[in-house]
């Protein structure tokens, strides 16, 4: 297991991609993640505990005018757009909160930029989410990249994970059974990077529970 050490008083900022590789002495662990945003759609995810995580507080004025954030609500999308009024004032046209472990789409009309997201790192032993028998957007609730097979779902045969890749398509992993009756995830080595989201398609007959376990130790 990866290891994070905890003392009683220090507060340390840690690059999320280093969390898996180094020991950190901290009472509260604050992480950050740098994401390169290219023109077009990208599927991001919130891996931190972040108060009031809205499009405005996440992206501020760092995206070009016309950029949009889409939050899936089960039936459609809540949309916030970075826009300009007649006076030339720039603002986000919509506001909604993006919770820990939630994925969301970002659409950038042109250009390439780097965005920095920071927040408190979850230190609980596990984070529990409800999985509905349909499509749902998730992000791993700890800032550590994970293989599909290590995410911790309790899948039903036929369940699928769709990871949106840089080419504009999906890497698809399916929970399936071979001729010997062994159950496994296809493409199980697919990595979900820190700060990225994925679709989960459940074929269960009712709601199930996803228990995402903390993949590092905190002493």
Buried (B, 14 or more C-beta within 10 A) or exposed (E): EBBBEBEEEEEEEBBBBEBBEEEBBBEEBBBBBBBEBEBEEBBBBBBBBBEEBBBBBBBEEEBBEEBBBBBBEEEEEBBBBBBEEEEEEEEBEBEBBBEBBBBBBBBBEEEEBEBEBBBBBBBEEEBEBEBEBEEBBBBBBBBBBBBBBBBBBEBBEEBBBBBBEEEEEBBBBBBBEEEEEEEEBBBEEBEBBBBBBBBBBBBBEEEBEBEBEBBBEBE
